[in-house]
Amino acid sequence: MPNINYPSHTFRSGAVSHWETLASDLRERLENLKRGRLIELGFTIEFKEVAWVTIYRADDGTVTASGPHGPYPSTYHQQWSWKSDVDQPDQAADIAHTIIEFLKALDDIPSGKEPGDFGGQMNLRVTTPQSAFLNRDPQWDEYAEHRTGMQVGQLLHYGHLIPISRGFTKEYIDKHYPGWDWNSLSRVMQAAGVFVNRGGAPATCEPTVKAVHFTDAEHWAVEWLSGEVTRSAPRLGPERSSER
């Protein structure tokens, strides 16, 4: 789904890079990060994502960041906050240093080596929190929609009788999932196994979901924070389906 809120800008480090260069690139983006904007930092090793850090500058100028799986709790999860009463260039340097040092200390990152030595690359996407999921992996291109676990949780919150009866659910879906309706989206999330029914309370998304990629209730894939991926079963062809 295209981002209708803000034209996203994506930057990717070179194939041969150094930690100092990555820190400099991140610092430059932070120095120009406007309020209400978000930086999604993806770090990959030979195209496999090993870290996803989100950095957000709030309307009051405060900057918050979390990783290694964005806002989702996981092993080594950390959160940081920087106050707004600091000069942005100085603050940008501090944030960039903190994030790069965090990346260097992760288990998947070879110690004492530069990114160019082990195929490490950094992707930076400047966007808004309301934007669609950043599809960094081409294997998900076959699916029409991409949503983070947080976005799915926000959607499922609207599945309660009160917002449905008052038209809030339709309004939300029309804005964020044009062409869809609640029943169709609910079937997708239930089929994908991420729908958590909480009785009288609004449903929510399984907390260990990183992202859901889907086209319909029969074509979906779920990325979990553990690194596992679950997918819909492939359809049987006409000849196979007619067998007894």
C-alpha positions as CSV (number, residue, x, y, z in Angstrom):
1,M,0.0,0.0,0.0
2,P,1.5,3.4,-0.9
3,N,2.1,5.9,1.9
4,I,-0.6,8.5,1.5
5,N,0.6,10.6,4.5
6,Y,4.2,11.5,3.6
7,P,6.5,10.8,0.7
8,S,9.0,8.3,2.2
9,H,12.7,8.6,1.4
10,T,14.9,5.5,1.6
11,F,18.7,5.6,1.8
12,R,21.0,2.5,1.7
13,S,24.6,2.3,2.6
14,G,27.2,1.1,0.2
15,A,28.4,-2.5,-0.1
16,V,31.7,-1.6,1.4
17,S,31.2,0.6,4.4
18,H,32.5,1.3,7.9
19,W,30.8,1.9,11.2
20,E,32.0,5.5,11.2
21,T,30.4,6.0,7.8
22,L,27.1,4.6,8.9
23,A,27.1,6.8,12.0
24,S,27.7,9.8,9.8
25,D,24.9,8.9,7.4
26,L,22.5,8.4,10.4
27,R,23.6,11.6,12.0
28,E,22.9,13.5,8.8
29,R,19.3,12.2,8.6
30,L,18.8,12.9,12.3
31,E,19.9,16.5,11.9
32,N,17.2,17.0,9.3
33,L,14.5,14.9,10.9
34,K,11.4,17.1,11.3
35,R,8.9,16.8,14.1
36,G,6.3,14.1,13.6
37,R,8.7,12.1,11.4
38,L,10.2,8.7,11.9
39,I,13.4,7.0,10.8
40,E,13.2,3.2,10.3
41,L,16.7,1.8,10.4
42,G,17.1,-1.7,9.0
43,F,20.5,-3.5,9.3
44,T,21.1,-6.6,7.2
45,I,23.8,-9.1,6.7
46,E,23.8,-10.5,3.2
47,F,20.2,-9.4,2.8
48,K,19.0,-11.0,6.1
49,E,17.6,-8.5,8.5
50,V,19.2,-8.7,11.9
51,A,18.0,-5.4,13.4
52,W,15.2,-2.9,13.0
53,V,15.4,0.3,15.0
54,T,12.8,3.0,15.0
55,I,13.7,6.6,15.8
56,Y,10.9,9.1,16.2
57,R,10.9,12.9,16.8
58,A,7.7,13.9,18.5
59,D,5.8,17.2,18.0
60,D,7.5,18.6,21.1
61,G,10.9,17.7,19.8
62,T,11.6,14.8,22.1
63,V,13.3,11.8,20.3
64,T,12.6,8.2,21.3
65,A,14.1,5.1,19.8
66,S,13.8,1.3,20.3
67,G,15.2,-1.9,18.9
68,P,16.4,-4.4,17.8
69,H,12.8,-5.3,16.6
70,G,11.3,-1.8,16.4
71,P,8.8,-1.2,19.1
72,Y,8.2,-4.9,19.9
73,P,9.6,-6.6,23.0
74,S,12.2,-9.2,22.4
75,T,15.6,-10.3,23.5
76,Y,18.0,-7.4,24.0
77,H,15.1,-4.9,23.6
78,Q,16.1,-1.4,24.5
79,Q,14.4,2.0,24.5
80,W,16.0,5.4,24.6
81,S,14.8,9.0,24.9
82,W,16.4,12.3,24.3
83,K,14.9,15.6,25.5
84,S,14.0,18.4,23.2
85,D,16.1,21.1,24.9
86,V,19.3,20.1,23.1
87,D,20.7,21.5,19.9
88,Q,19.6,19.1,17.1
89,P,23.1,18.7,15.6
90,D,24.6,17.7,19.0
91,Q,21.7,15.5,19.8
92,A,21.9,13.8,16.4
93,A,25.5,12.9,17.0
94,D,24.6,11.4,20.4
95,I,21.7,9.4,19.0
96,A,23.8,8.1,16.1
97,H,26.6,7.0,18.4
98,T,24.2,5.3,20.7
99,I,22.4,3.4,18.0
100,I,25.5,2.3,16.1
101,E,27.2,1.1,19.4
102,F,24.0,-0.9,20.1
103,L,24.1,-2.5,16.6
104,K,27.8,-3.4,17.0
105,A,27.0,-5.2,20.3
106,L,24.3,-7.5,18.9
107,D,25.0,-11.2,18.9
108,D,24.6,-11.5,15.1
109,I,27.2,-8.8,14.4
110,P,30.8,-10.0,14.1
111,S,33.0,-8.4,16.8
112,G,35.8,-6.1,15.8
113,K,34.9,-6.0,12.1
114,E,33.6,-3.3,9.8
115,P,30.2,-3.9,8.0
116,G,32.0,-4.1,4.6
117,D,33.9,-7.1,6.0
118,F,30.8,-9.3,6.6
119,G,28.3,-8.0,4.1
120,G,26.5,-5.6,6.6
121,Q,24.3,-2.9,5.2
122,M,22.2,-0.2,6.7
123,N,18.8,1.0,5.2
124,L,17.3,4.3,6.4
125,R,13.7,5.2,5.7
126,V,12.4,8.6,6.7
127,T,8.6,8.5,6.9
128,T,5.7,9.0,9.4
129,P,4.3,6.6,12.1
130,Q,1.1,6.2,10.0
131,S,2.9,5.0,6.9
132,A,2.6,1.4,5.6
133,F,5.0,-1.3,6.6
134,L,8.5,-1.0,5.1
135,N,8.8,-4.0,2.9
136,R,12.6,-4.4,2.9
137,D,12.6,-8.0,1.6
138,P,11.6,-8.8,-2.0
139,Q,10.3,-12.2,-1.0
140,W,7.1,-10.4,0.2
141,D,6.5,-8.6,-3.1
142,E,4.0,-11.2,-4.1
143,Y,1.6,-10.0,-1.4
144,A,-0.6,-6.9,-1.8
145,E,-0.5,-5.7,1.7
146,H,2.2,-5.3,4.4
147,R,1.5,-4.4,8.0
148,T,3.5,-4.4,11.3
149,G,2.1,-6.3,14.3
150,M,1.4,-2.9,15.9
151,Q,-0.7,-1.8,12.9
152,V,-2.6,-5.1,13.0
153,G,-3.3,-4.5,16.7
154,Q,-4.6,-1.1,15.9
155,L,-6.9,-2.5,13.3
156,L,-8.3,-5.3,15.5
157,H,-9.0,-2.8,18.2
158,Y,-11.8,-1.5,15.9
159,G,-13.5,-4.9,15.8
160,H,-15.6,-4.3,18.9
161,L,-19.4,-3.8,18.6
162,I,-19.2,-0.1,19.7
163,P,-16.9,1.3,17.0
164,I,-18.5,-1.0,14.4
165,S,-22.0,0.2,15.2
166,R,-21.0,3.9,15.3
167,G,-19.2,3.7,11.9
168,F,-15.7,4.2,13.4
169,T,-14.5,0.9,12.1
170,K,-15.5,1.6,8.5
171,E,-14.0,5.0,8.7
172,Y,-10.7,3.6,9.9
173,I,-10.6,0.9,7.3
174,D,-11.6,3.2,4.4
175,K,-8.6,5.4,5.4
176,H,-5.9,2.8,6.1
177,Y,-7.1,-0.2,4.1
178,P,-9.0,1.2,1.1
179,G,-11.0,-1.5,-0.8
180,W,-11.3,-3.7,2.3
181,D,-14.0,-4.3,4.9
182,W,-13.9,-5.5,8.4
183,N,-15.1,-9.1,7.7
184,S,-12.5,-9.6,5.0
185,L,-9.6,-8.3,7.1
186,S,-10.8,-10.3,10.1
187,R,-10.8,-13.5,8.0
188,V,-7.2,-12.8,7.0
189,M,-5.9,-12.2,10.5
190,Q,-7.7,-15.3,11.8
191,A,-6.4,-17.5,9.0
192,A,-2.9,-16.2,9.7
193,G,-3.2,-17.1,13.3
194,V,-2.5,-13.6,14.7
195,F,-6.0,-12.8,15.8
196,V,-6.4,-12.9,19.7
197,N,-10.0,-13.0,20.9
198,R,-10.3,-11.3,24.3
199,G,-14.0,-12.0,25.0
200,G,-15.8,-8.8,25.7
201,A,-12.8,-6.7,25.0
202,P,-11.5,-5.7,21.5
203,A,-9.4,-8.3,19.9
204,T,-5.7,-7.8,19.5
205,C,-2.7,-9.1,17.6
206,E,-0.4,-11.8,18.9
207,P,2.4,-9.8,20.7
208,T,5.2,-11.8,19.0
209,V,4.2,-10.8,15.5
210,K,6.7,-8.6,13.6
211,A,4.7,-8.2,10.3
212,V,1.8,-9.7,8.3
213,H,1.9,-9.8,4.5
214,F,-1.3,-10.7,2.8
215,T,-3.4,-10.6,-0.3
216,D,-6.5,-12.4,1.0
217,A,-7.4,-15.1,3.6
218,E,-5.8,-17.8,1.4
219,H,-2.6,-15.9,0.6
220,W,-0.6,-14.6,3.6
221,A,2.7,-14.9,5.5
222,V,3.6,-13.9,9.0
223,E,7.0,-12.8,10.2
224,W,7.5,-13.5,13.9
225,L,10.0,-11.8,16.2
226,S,11.7,-15.2,16.7
227,G,12.7,-15.1,13.1
228,E,10.2,-17.9,12.2
229,V,7.9,-17.4,9.2
230,T,4.5,-19.0,8.8
231,R,2.7,-19.1,5.4
232,S,-0.7,-20.0,4.0
233,A,-0.8,-23.5,2.5
234,P,-0.5,-23.5,-1.3
235,R,-3.6,-24.1,-3.3
236,L,-3.9,-27.5,-4.9
237,G,-4.1,-27.4,-8.7
238,P,-7.2,-28.7,-10.5
239,E,-5.7,-32.2,-11.1
240,R,-4.6,-32.6,-7.5
241,S,-7.9,-31.3,-6.1
242,S,-9.9,-33.8,-8.1
243,E,-8.1,-36.8,-6.7
244,R,-9.8,-39.1,-4.2
